[in-house]
Amino acid sequence: MGYFDLTGQTAVVTGAATGIGEAVARRLAGAGAKVAVADLDVEGATGVARSIAAATQGRAFPVAIDITSRASVEQAVGAVMSRTGRIDVWVNNAGVVGKPAPLWEQSDEDWERLIRVNMTGVFYCCRAVVPIMRERHYGRIVNISSIAGKEGNPNMSGYSATKAAVIAFTKALAKEVVREGICVNRSEERRGGKGGR
């Protein structure tokens, strides 16, 4: 199936119970990777993992993760390592769009939730997985950003700001690990995405 071969590798995709994350998980499994379908929605992740596994000779399994919780992220990483012994690819897809409204109608809670999910969640996941990749001198991290992080969408100031932060974070981390066999890139969706944290 196509352009790259991930046979023998393990990939983790957050927010993979639906949407973009599910599509990415299916594509990675189709390329030969064992895929951890990671999501806060464990029931949804289990259903997607079963579907992918049925089509790929068992190359998918569900993992519970709440990317806003450092402990949950570390537990998820531990669960994947216990099962496969490696993490080669990590896709930070989980995110929230937030309430579509002008700035003056946004609450503290609206703002803080966007930061927790879209920014801190990416930080927790990268910080948890990079040491594993550094030890093996190999890894691939993809952070899903948005055109909103470049252009700034009206009525989505918090979402735009957090996705801009993901772009800058990705550039900085990529420079920190570039000599260690680890590639950190971003991919931008073109509309407000969704995916469970």
FENRA-V515481 format. One record per backbone hydrogen bond with DSSP energy under -0.5 kcal/mol. CO is the residue of the C=O (numbers start at 1). NH is the residue of the N-H. Records with the same first field share a line. If there is no record, write none. Layout:
CO: NH  NH
This chain:
4: 6
6: 9
9: 34
10: 88  89
11: 36
12: 91
13: 16  38
15: 18
18: 21  22
19: 23
20: 24
21: 25
22: 26
23: 27
24: 28
25: 29
26: 30
27: 31
28: 33
29: 32
31: 6
32: 8
33: 35
34: 11  36
35: 37  61
36: 13  38
37: 63
38: 15  16
39: 65
40: 42
41: 45
42: 46
43: 47
44: 48
45: 49
46: 50
47: 51
48: 52
49: 53
50: 54
51: 55
52: 55  56
53: 56  58
58: 60
59: 35
61: 37
63: 39
65: 67
66: 69
68: 70
69: 73
70: 74
71: 75
72: 76
73: 77
74: 78
75: 79
76: 80
77: 81
78: 82
79: 83
80: 84  85
81: 85
88: 140
89: 12
90: 92  142
91: 14  93
92: 144
95: 195
99: 101
102: 105
103: 106
107: 111
108: 112
109: 113
110: 114
111: 115
112: 116
113: 117
114: 118  119
115: 119  120
116: 121
119: 123
120: 124
121: 125
122: 126
123: 127
124: 128
125: 129
126: 130
127: 131
129: 133
130: 134
131: 135
132: 136
133: 137  138
139: 183
140: 90
141: 185
142: 92  144
143: 145  187
145: 189
146: 149
147: 150  151
148: 152
153: 156
155: 101
156: 160
157: 161
158: 162
159: 163
160: 164
161: 165
162: 166
163: 167
164: 168
165: 169
166: 170
167: 171
168: 172
169: 173
170: 174
171: 175
172: 176
173: 177
174: 178
177: 180  182
178: 181
181: 139
183: 141  185
185: 143
187: 145  189
189: 147
195: 95
197: 67
